[in-house]
């Protein structure tokens, strides 16, 4: 994609209006067969993802997919979407079951990519890389290249990661401005993780110009403002995000920005509502907020023993670099440094090495007297 094309923006609102019109037209036409069911649920999934991927909406969509696959158990598109939504809800077991329902599914590029997604999510980085590379050879595209970039971040190959994100951008067409903006945000996140906020600012600005009005870009720019100590700007950004997407992690982030700006009461109120929703979700048996519960109690609630419990539950579901990293951090915050070092060793043995894991490892090892 050329620089000139990158400045041509469609925008979030225009895309959302188009998507809703397509859903309405599809519903008006009606289709009772498996192809119609798959098309309807695919459009519904796109809208859910575009408007914030709230877990309650994903759960409703997952239930609709379960009903559809009960009616049409051998329809590949339904099984692929069922696996995709399950993984978005952090249910790798259900994603695996959806793929296994049709043994030939993993022999096709979309199934192979999802198989690799599950491998990466659960910490099998070697299998994930092999799967993505096989899929890319058969059906190359920007999305698989971007997945290889994210895998490179997870395993600490940050130079490869940025190169692959740049490669993914070149594979994006002029009609895929949201995809271009998404990749630019990933490059911004990587720059911020590597302590280069000015470069991150540039990537986020590019994303905003390419695809204006998207809450996703606003959220990442707010996180950058918070990291740079621009607390009022961060708070304003998170308020804008919450007006479009009311998710508890954004309420918690707003609370952190308010705390940094001196508004203790406002911070406490936002954090309390976020924690309440995390806790209610876990009480219902859902797992997508376990990570948030562990981090909250380690950093905000200052209850490390509680944090360790939530982190262990998360690790029991998936032993990955991110879950082991957080467990190690919770153990460290609870004064259990030697246990934290053991968990770090396990994370690195998996092949994990993302910037946050490495930063935590440096601090924990310094505290233990093991050097950087």
Steps between C-alpha positions, in 0.01 A plus 500: 500500500645836403530799729237684296253218545566488872363850541164406348269427789165325511447526873345307783153650482464447125609138531263438791208647306586283198527188713165561667338561161640169373364319804159656450494410131607144573229463764239634258598248234496212746681168460434189701787287373853463638647754261246760608558425867876533456464828309267646764723401792813620321346845451391499863853407609650781293268750663577371849873527437476843342294641786719376783480122535322516834512157665124491553445553127758234414333259740163560333660447161665182625165367613349579158788317334444198723140490385604537137758222520242274663288549188785489249783308672711447188499854362865622502435876520288456810763287673774750413298787642409294806870438565584867442243627749597238759861612484398866527334398827824329612345155469772314313338169595177592320693639203688173471176301522348707218797431273513133592133460409609501133833317466576645155459857621861545613624398155355821354674839552227656723492192722877482506520863610249440779689189606812716525304769690406241760861386523624855557226574753595193703877561484603250233697756303688256278177340379346843446789612283496181295125531449509862392785435257316205343186707463694790350660277240163374382299821530715806580335812637550791737312341791729197518808720464372714788450188709863405438594850614298463822665162559839664454406756768389221735831319457719808526602532133407868487697590187333217309165616639528851362626369167202266473255775592653712223462204262136460605436866418626446147251214456202714603287643221359850467159371613636367831570820690386358831750217457773753425408703809498184713851408387624852570358472852691174553819673390421781742447254784833335423679836494344595834597165653858568384492842671479705182187711562573750223505226239184355652333841470581505130352156434182581693462830313533315170229258610267785595546671165450178306183397683352793693256468785596149609477454876777238482757757390374748760549242775862439402571871474354543849732228630793684344389826663483322835849355450635846420341657808234693306231400746224742397539406133496132591182544705331688215599227259362223718175693549469520123562126472246419770237705318536252213601179678411450865745231607630465856868506400447849358327608821800371694735686265298820549527445874879476474514824298278676753714374788812634331334838454400521868131408477499227764122475530445476125775242475355286777152506346621387156724233643223366721261457207772330295586258780133421558453404136819292492385316811145441376637358178725255683213403733300399192780262404638721222875524458571804284561732799723275712809684376342835591406377847855385569653825377245713688566336835876509446520866400189680623337298773839415649379153596777278361365176644170562319690596187701177512181297519353662190829471314525129579150448364603671180816288470295184554309587182805591289866486590625779275759770530240762593329296772826377652640854486206631701515212749870570557421868553221422749732267693766769506251761623410255775862467612544152352795588281657156471170351383471785253843415358394139448193613308712734290728210412197307376383793288840538334523124449182520292677745272316806630686829511269796445615841628277497808620155605862609460440821698337309783779244499763774533327650802436168672856381444645827631286464811628146546860614453534305178593802286314629192 
